[in-house]
Amino acid sequence: MRPFAYERPTDAATAVALASVPASAHVTAPVQYKGGGTTLIDLMKLDVMQPTTVVDITAIDDEAMHRIVPSDEGLRIGSLVTMAKLHADPSVVRDYPLLTESLWQAASQQLRNMARLGGNVLQRTRCLYFRDTSYDQCNKRVPGSGCAALDGSNRGHAVLGTSDQCIALYPGDWAPALVALDARVEVLGRTGKRLIAFADLHRLPGTTPHIETSLSPGELITAFIVPGGPRRRSLYRKIRDRESYAFANASAAVAIELDGRTLRDVRIGLGGVATIPWRAHRAEGMLRGQELTEANARAAAEAEFGDARTREHNGYKVVLGKATMVRALLDAQAMEVPR
Amino acid sequence: MNECAVDRRTVIATGAVLAASLSLGSAPAGARASMDTRTTPLTRDITLSVNGTDHAIRVDTRMTLLDALRDKLGLTGSKKGCDQGQCGACTIHVEGERHLACLTLTVAVEGLHITTVEGLAEGESLHPMQQAFIDHDAFQCGYCTSGQIMSAIACVREGHAGSDEDIREYMSGNLCRCAAYPNIVAAVNQAKNEMERG
């Protein structure tokens, strides 16, 4: 690991001042925030990330960043809340099953105790060509160098939202749930706070896969706001190579509201198949106001994956992704929801 | 003891780095303007609280808690398996919660209470979880065992050891290549009852 200076400010403004330095992208800035460190320290050991200063944000003494608060504007979740704390919160377990199921099915308890939610949504791809610096080609790591995954070992790579420059998968489980719920992200920068739609946080790779988010260097996620009240008929379905402690081959975060068999509202976020947390807008549009039947769900899944682009080893993700989405919808329909 | 050395990549990369003039932590004041944090190791003097004892140590900012425990304090019970947060062999407790020492910076846990496998027994009397692992032969080679035991104790305290299924799910961050898993589940069940009684 390369040497770095370590700072541990106790207020958010100081952290932002320390981190607001010129850089071409948030993830390549020479000053990086460290929450639990489960992504950053790992990638620093691999020499994929090379910050000259690490700003530890866990000592920031701002209650709102450490708490989970239901409010009029929605559920407010501080960015320094750990994954473990949120998935153990009884009221969130009851009111937002997709937000907690997607967390306890992610990582291990040790990692969930360490990892903060702000960093969780910013976790970086598991693409092996990105993580291993002995490969020269990776447009995400070295802009313009090419993409070794396109014709390499790409079983774990994305089929939705890809480009000719990058097919790296967004690996997280929680973000698909947030994108499905139209969550907003509260961000602190040098000029103050701003709110952005969660859907606008992650950027499609396009021709600039090294720019992963819409955050400016130094901007700090302080909270997530989930509007619209409880989503008790919601869940997360995740398919993986082993039953626990593995990244998704395909996953679906689903929240629905039923009027008999008719879908008054339907929200679908997909994981394990796309370059970003994927909102299944096309499927939702086909299902909203319709009866939820297996045939309708299949047709919607078919449409959602209509533009999927596969490579040599990841064609199975289209089949699995569709099946996972259908299963999640039907399972949500069958849920016994407490009143 | 092995002071964390500058690695080969860093030496090779010396010529091609950008110098950011930032606050440099505990660097000597005179060196602030010109010091390149990419090549010059930065150290800190900290107090580490492990198993109830405070240790004043000087650490490189890069040193993980796992390396500090093993190389600075001689506490080699915590094992280095993958060193990437994937195997669980380095599991320790920070303020009673199970964490991975290999992904924890030593400088980040100053002031926090750390417990390692060496801190479990009281004199000659083993912790119920340690005894249960022996009683159920819950290991073969033993390399993952200290991490398994630290994880298992936390698993019980969290209330995640209610059923065999729960134990398997919430112990999944600790890999055992000898596949002693059935015996580990049996050990956790035995110790759970004793911990809840005690």
Interface residues (C-beta under 8 A of the other chain):
Chain A: M1 R2 P3 F4 A5 Y6 E7 R8 L18 V21 P30 V31 K34 G36 G37 T38 I41 D42 M44 K45 D47 Q50 T52 T53 V54 D56 T58 A84 A107 S108 Q109 Q110 L111 N113 M114 S244 Y245
Chain B: V6 D7 R9 T10 A13 L18 A20 L22 S23 L24 G25 A27 D36 T37 R38 T39 T40 P41 L42 R44 D60 T61 R62 T64 D83 Q84 G85 G88 T91 E97 R98 H99 L100 L103 T104 L105 V107 A108 S151 A154 C155 E158 H160 R168 E169 Y170 S172 G173 N174
